[in-house]
Amino acid sequence: MSIHSPIETNGKSGVMADYLDSLSLVERLHRLLLDVIKDEFERLGVIELNAVQALLLFNIGENEVTAGELKTRGYYQGSNVSYNLKKLVEKGYMHHQRCEIDRRSVRVRLTRQGRDVRDIVAGLFERHADGMVARGVVTGDSLKDIADALKRMERYWTDQIRYIY
């Protein structure tokens, strides 16, 4: 399903249609990613975590971070990350500690239980990457090309936010 716009009739139909299709795909892929993670945890009988929380644990990895740093990296929205970090601390997946320098800020890192979840998600991603290559869905080179193109789009959008008034 592609997004259709009146702009397509203004002589930009090819590029504009492809751009809108790309935006739609990014949204759908993110939702599908969360569904894939949810299904994996349901299969394993882990129902106390949602997919967003599991992905958050994966993205934090071995780092010790603040909620602000996660927002700055572009992973999560403000209230979303704060709520999920609180829940993950309550459930024992994360340690939290007040920053020595800025007492208003809390630093978080994964507990052993959180690292186990991170490892499950990493294993899932590894199986999927291997499966896609094995089935000819993508190659290592085509994945790199996709990632490079998405990074260029990210830089372009970031520049639009920072430098265009």
DODO-864713 format. One record per residue: x, y, z of N, C-alpha, C in turn; residue in one letter. Coordinates in steps of 0.1 Angstrom, whole numbers, plus 5000, padded with zeros to 4 digits. Example, Ala and Ser with C-alpha at 12.3 -4.5 7.8 and 13.67 -1.06 7.14 Angstrom:
BEGIN
513249435078512349555078513249675078A
512849785071513749895071512950005079S
This chain:
BEGIN
500949885000500050005000500950125000M
500750214991501550334990500750454994S
501450554999500750685002500650764989I
499450814986499250894974499051044979H
499551134971499451274974499151354961S
498451464963498251554952499551604946P
500651604953501951654948502351564936I
501951444936502351354925501951404911E
500951494911500451544898501251664894T
502151714902502851844899504251814892N
504351704884505551684877506651614885G
506351574897507351504905506951364909K
506051314901505451184905506451074907S
507451054899508450944901509150954914G
509851064916510651074928509751094941V
508751174939507851194951507151064954M
506650994945506050864948506950764955A
508250764950509250674956509550724970D
509650854972509950904985508750874995Y
507550894991506450854999506350705002L
506650624992506650484994507750445005D
508950515004509950485013509550525027S
508950635029508450675042507450575048L
506550535039505550435044506250305048S
507250265040507950145043508750145056L
509350265059510050275071509050265083V
507950325082506950315093506450175094E
506150105083505649965084506749875089R
507949895085509049805090509249825105L
509149945110509349965124508249885132H
506949905127505849825134506049675133R
506549625121506749485119507949435128L
508949525130510049485138509549465153L
508649555157508149535171507249415172L
506549385161505749255161506649135161D
507749135154508649025154509249005168V
509649105174510149095188509149045197I
507949105197506849055205506548905203K
506548865191506248715188507348635194D
508648675193509748605199509548585214E
509248695221509148685235507848605239F
506848615232505648535235505948385233E
506748355222507148215220508048165231R
508848245237509648215249508948215262L
507648265262506948275274507248395283G
507848495277508248615284507148715281V
506248735290505148825287505148955296I
506148965305506149085313506849205306E
507449185295508049285287507349315274L
507249435270506649465257507849475247N
507549485234508549485224509449615224A
508749725228509549855229510549845240V
510149785251511049765262512249675259Q
511949565252513049475248513949535238A
513449615229514349685219515149795226L
514549855236515249955244516449895251L
516249775257517349705264518449665254L
518049625242518949595231519849715228F
519149825226519849945222520750005232N
520449985245521350035255522549945256I
522349815254523549725254524349735266G
525649755265526649755276526849905281E
526149995275526350135279525650175292N
526050275298525350335309524950475304E
523650495304523050615298522050685306V
521650805302520550875308519450875298T
518250905303517050905294517351015283A
517951125287518251225277519151185266G
520151105270521051055259520250965250E
519350885254518550795245517750875236L
517150985241516351075233517251145223K
518451195227519351255218519851165207T
520051045210520450945200519350915190R
518150965193517050945184516250815185G
516550745196515850615197514350625202Y
514150725211512850725218512350865220Y
511050875221510451005225510551025240Q
510451145245510651175259509851095269G
508451115269507651045278507750895277S
507850845264507950705261509150645268N
510350705267511550655273511550655288V
511050765293510950775308510050675314S
508950655308507950545313508550415312Y
509150375301509750245299510950215308N
511750325310512950305319512450275333L
511450355337510950335351510350185352K
509650135342509150005343510249895343K
511249925335512349825334513149825347L
513249935354513949935367513049865377V
511749885377510849825386510849665384E
510949625372510949485369512349415370K
513349495374514649435376515549415364G
515149475353515949465341517049575340Y
516949675348517949785348518249835362M
519549875364519949945376519750095373H
519550175383519550315381520250385393H
520950495389521750565399521750715396Q
521550795406521650945404523050985399R
523051075390524351125385525051205396C
526351185398527051265408527151405404E
527251445392527451585388526051655387I
525051595381523751655380522751565387D
522451595399521551505408520151485402R
519751575392518451555386518451445376R
519651415371519751315361520051175367S
519451075360519550935365520250855354V
521350785357522050695348521450555350R
521250485338520750345339521750255331V
521750135336522550025329521749895331R
522049795323521349675323521749585335L
520849515341521149415351521449285343T
521849175350522049045343520749005336R
519649025342518348995335518149085323Q
518549205323518449295312519349245301G
520549205304521549155294521049025288R
520348945296519748825290518748865279D
517848965281516949005271517649065259V
518649145262519449195251520049085242R
520448975248521048865241519948795233D
518748785238517648725231517348805218I
517348935219517049015208518149015198V
519449015203520549005194520548865186A
520248765193520148635187519048625176G
517948695179516848705169517248775157L
517948895159518448975148519448895139F
520348825146521348745139520748635131E
519748565136519048465129518348515116R
517748635118517048695107518048745096H
519148805100520148855091520648735083A
520948625090521448505083520448445074D
519148445079518048385071517748465058G
517848595059517648675047518648655037M
519948645041521048625032520848485026V
520648385034520548245030519348225019A
518248295021517148285012517248385000R
518248464999518448554988517548674989G
517048705001516248825002517048945001V
518248945007519249055006520648985005V
521649065002523049035003523649125013T
524849095018525549185027525749315020G
526049325007526249445000524949524999D
523849454996522549534995522149585009S
522349515019522049565033522849695036L
524149685032525049805034524549925026K
524149895013523550005005522350065011D
521449985016520150035023520550115035I
521450065043521850135055522450275052A
523350265042523950395037522950495032D
521950455025520950545020520050595031A
519750515041518950565052519750655061L
521050635062521850735070521950865063K
522050865049522050995042520651065044R
519550995044518251055046518251105061M
518751035070518851085084519551215085E
520751215079521551335079520851455072R
520151425061519351535054518251585064Y
517551495070516451545079517051615091W
518151565096518751635108519151775104T
519751785092520151925087518952015085D
517851955081516652035079516152095093Q
516252015103515852055116516852155122I
518052135120519052225126519352355119R
519252345105519852465098518752535089Y
517652475087516652545079515552605088I
515252735085514352805094513052815088Y
